[in-house]
């Protein structure tokens, strides 16, 4: 599996750590993988529909620069 390095705001890191501590996920890595997968699935089903097949590169993020919307 490829490795990816990301920087997330401290409040998101705290929420991920809390989910792991509560037993929602076995590890931090599992939490991040599952949350990203869920976000991508949600984006695909409810995101913008475009006739041209340009992918994610021009879609940008919703919200502020340091927020990730899932």
N, C-alpha and C positions, 0 to 999 in steps of 0.2 A: 504494500500500500504506500503511495507517495506521501512524503511528509510536507507539511505546509506550515510556515511561520506566519502568525498574524498578531497584530497589536489590537487589543480591545480596551475600552475604557475600564477603569477600576470597578465601577459599579456593576458592569457585566461580569467581570471576573469574580466578584463577590457573590453574585447570584448563581453562577455556575458552581462555585465551591459549596454554596449552601445546598444546592440540589444534590451534590455528591454526598455531603454530610448527612442529608436526610434519607439517603438510600435510594433516591430516584435513579441514580446511575452508579455503576460500579467504580468508575474512574473519571477523572477529568477529561481524558481523551475520548472515552465513550460518550460523555455528555456533549462535548463539542461536536463530535461526529453526528450524533443523533439530532442535535438542535440545528445544525447546518442542513442536514438532509430534510428535516421537517420544513425548514424555511424555504428551501429550493422547491420542494413539492408544492407548498402553498403559493409560491410565486408563479409556478407554472400553471396552476389552476385558477388563480385570481389576478395574475399580473396583466400588464398591458398586452394586447394582441396586436401584432403588427403584420402587415402583409409581406413586407420584405424580411428575409430571414437573417437578421443582423446579429442575433444572439444577445448576450448580456453586456457587451462592451459599451454600448451607448445608453443603456438604461439608467445607470447611476443608482444612487441610494435614495430612499425616501427619507425625509426628515433631515436632521442636522448631520454635519460632517462626521461626528463621532457616534452616531446612532445606527444600529442595525435593526431593520424592521423585519420581523418574522411573522 
